[in-house]
């Protein structure tokens, strides 16, 4: 992730160690909302491929709840697509999924929505208790409410212990 590691190593009087392969394959690409297709390149192999992840017609209505979603998350017109994507990747394929959004508020709202709409395995009760014990804020309660449904969020407002717990759970 460093542009010029040799310069930094020289400055620190250190040796450069680099690892080009990811232990878990990363797919980097573009998802078309119009077709439901994900065009991607795999990080380790550089292989390019395309796969259909959802049916756009079904996602746009999201089971007849498209208008309700628009009212729930007016700043996220892609909410039906994100729900369909999460259902396919997380529920059906049991793959991990990270969704990046522009604000902390959207992160909380989208996490709550996904926790409500997805059927995921809950972590052990002790995990939720650890999250609540790390901080006694309203944010901790919100995080615990989503985590108990198998969905988390990661924002700068979390205390370090909570961020560590979420990262560990995602791993």
C-alpha positions as CSV (number, residue, x, y, z in Angstrom):
1,X,0.0,0.0,0.0
2,X,3.1,2.2,0.0
3,X,4.0,3.9,-3.2
4,X,7.8,3.9,-2.6
5,X,8.8,1.4,0.1
6,X,12.5,1.6,-0.7
7,X,12.7,5.2,0.2
8,X,10.9,4.6,3.5
9,X,13.1,1.6,4.2
10,X,16.3,3.6,3.5
11,X,15.0,6.4,5.8
12,X,14.3,3.8,8.6
13,X,17.5,1.9,7.9
14,X,15.3,-1.2,7.4
15,X,14.8,-4.0,4.9
16,X,11.8,-4.0,2.5
17,X,9.6,-7.0,2.8
18,X,6.7,-7.2,0.3
19,X,4.0,-9.7,-0.3
20,X,2.0,-9.5,-3.5
21,X,-0.5,-12.3,-2.9
22,X,-3.5,-11.9,-0.7
23,X,-4.3,-14.8,1.6
24,X,-8.0,-14.3,0.8
25,X,-8.7,-13.6,-2.9
26,X,-10.1,-10.2,-3.6
27,X,-12.4,-9.5,-6.5
28,X,-12.3,-5.9,-7.7
29,X,-14.7,-4.7,-10.2
30,X,-18.0,-3.0,-11.2
31,X,-21.5,-4.1,-10.5
32,X,-24.1,-3.1,-13.1
33,X,-27.4,-2.2,-11.5
34,X,-29.0,-2.5,-15.0
35,X,-28.0,-6.1,-15.6
36,X,-27.1,-7.5,-12.2
37,X,-23.7,-8.5,-13.6
38,X,-20.4,-8.1,-11.7
39,X,-17.4,-7.6,-14.0
40,X,-14.3,-8.2,-12.0
41,X,-10.6,-9.0,-11.8
42,X,-9.1,-11.3,-9.2
43,X,-6.3,-9.8,-7.4
44,X,-3.9,-12.8,-7.1
45,X,-4.4,-14.2,-10.6
46,X,-5.4,-11.1,-12.5
47,X,-8.1,-13.3,-14.1
48,X,-11.0,-11.3,-15.5
49,X,-14.6,-12.7,-15.3
50,X,-18.2,-11.7,-15.2
51,X,-21.1,-13.3,-13.2
52,X,-24.7,-12.5,-12.7
53,X,-25.4,-11.7,-9.0
54,X,-29.1,-10.7,-9.0
55,X,-32.1,-10.1,-11.2
56,X,-32.5,-6.3,-11.6
57,X,-36.3,-6.7,-12.0
58,X,-36.6,-8.5,-8.7
59,X,-34.2,-6.1,-6.9
60,X,-36.0,-2.9,-8.1
61,X,-39.2,-4.1,-6.3
62,X,-37.4,-6.0,-3.6
63,X,-40.4,-8.3,-3.1
64,X,-42.9,-5.5,-3.6
65,X,-41.3,-3.3,-0.9
66,X,-39.4,-0.8,-3.2
67,X,-41.5,2.2,-2.1
68,X,-41.0,1.3,1.5
69,X,-37.2,1.1,1.0
70,X,-37.2,4.5,-0.8
71,X,-38.9,6.0,2.2
72,X,-36.6,4.3,4.7
73,X,-33.4,5.2,3.0
74,X,-34.0,8.2,0.6
75,X,-30.3,8.9,0.3
76,X,-29.6,5.3,-0.9
77,X,-31.6,4.7,-4.1
78,X,-29.5,1.5,-4.5
79,X,-30.9,0.0,-1.3
80,X,-33.0,-2.7,-3.1
81,X,-29.9,-3.7,-5.1
82,X,-27.8,-3.9,-2.0
83,X,-30.3,-6.1,-0.3
84,X,-30.5,-8.4,-3.3
85,X,-26.7,-8.5,-3.5
86,X,-26.4,-9.3,0.2
87,X,-29.1,-12.0,-0.1
88,X,-27.2,-13.7,-2.9
89,X,-23.6,-13.3,-1.6
90,X,-24.1,-13.6,2.2
91,X,-27.2,-15.7,2.6
92,X,-27.0,-18.0,-0.5
93,X,-23.2,-18.3,-1.1
94,X,-22.1,-17.6,2.5
95,X,-19.5,-15.1,1.3
96,X,-18.3,-12.1,3.3
97,X,-19.5,-8.7,2.1
98,X,-18.3,-5.2,2.8
99,X,-20.4,-2.2,1.8
100,X,-18.9,1.2,1.9
101,X,-21.1,4.2,2.2
102,X,-20.4,8.0,2.4
103,X,-21.5,8.8,5.9
104,X,-21.7,7.2,9.4
105,X,-25.5,7.8,9.5
106,X,-25.9,5.8,6.3
107,X,-23.7,3.0,7.6
108,X,-26.0,2.7,10.7
109,X,-29.2,2.9,8.7
110,X,-28.1,0.4,6.1
111,X,-26.8,-2.0,8.7
112,X,-30.1,-1.8,10.5
113,X,-32.0,-2.4,7.2
114,X,-29.8,-5.4,6.3
115,X,-30.1,-6.9,9.8
116,X,-33.9,-6.6,9.4
117,X,-34.0,-8.1,5.9
118,X,-31.4,-10.9,6.0
119,X,-31.5,-14.2,7.7
120,X,-28.0,-14.7,9.1
121,X,-26.5,-16.7,11.9
122,X,-26.1,-14.8,15.1
123,X,-22.8,-14.8,16.9
124,X,-22.4,-16.2,20.4
125,X,-24.2,-14.2,23.0
126,X,-20.9,-13.4,24.7
127,X,-19.8,-11.5,21.5
128,X,-22.8,-9.1,21.9
129,X,-22.1,-8.7,25.6
130,X,-18.5,-7.8,24.8
131,X,-19.7,-5.1,22.4
132,X,-22.0,-3.6,25.0
133,X,-19.3,-3.9,27.7
134,X,-16.8,-2.0,25.6
135,X,-18.9,1.2,25.7
136,X,-22.2,2.2,27.2
137,X,-23.3,4.6,24.4
138,X,-26.4,4.5,22.2
139,X,-24.0,3.5,19.3
140,X,-23.1,0.3,21.2
141,X,-26.8,-0.6,21.5
142,X,-27.3,0.0,17.8
143,X,-24.2,-2.2,17.0
144,X,-25.4,-4.9,19.3
145,X,-28.9,-4.8,17.7
146,X,-27.4,-5.4,14.2
147,X,-24.7,-7.9,15.3
148,X,-27.2,-10.2,16.9
149,X,-28.7,-10.5,13.4
150,X,-25.3,-11.2,11.8
151,X,-24.7,-7.7,10.4
152,X,-22.1,-5.2,11.7
153,X,-20.9,-1.7,10.9
154,X,-17.5,-0.1,11.3
155,X,-17.3,3.6,11.8
156,X,-14.9,6.0,13.4
157,X,-17.4,6.5,16.3
158,X,-16.8,3.0,17.6
159,X,-14.3,2.6,20.5
160,X,-11.1,0.7,19.6
161,X,-12.3,-2.5,21.4
162,X,-15.6,-2.5,19.3
163,X,-13.7,-2.0,16.1
164,X,-11.4,-4.8,17.0
165,X,-14.4,-7.1,17.8
166,X,-16.1,-6.3,14.5
167,X,-12.9,-6.9,12.5
168,X,-12.3,-10.2,14.3
169,X,-15.9,-11.3,13.7
170,X,-15.6,-10.4,10.0
171,X,-12.4,-12.4,9.7
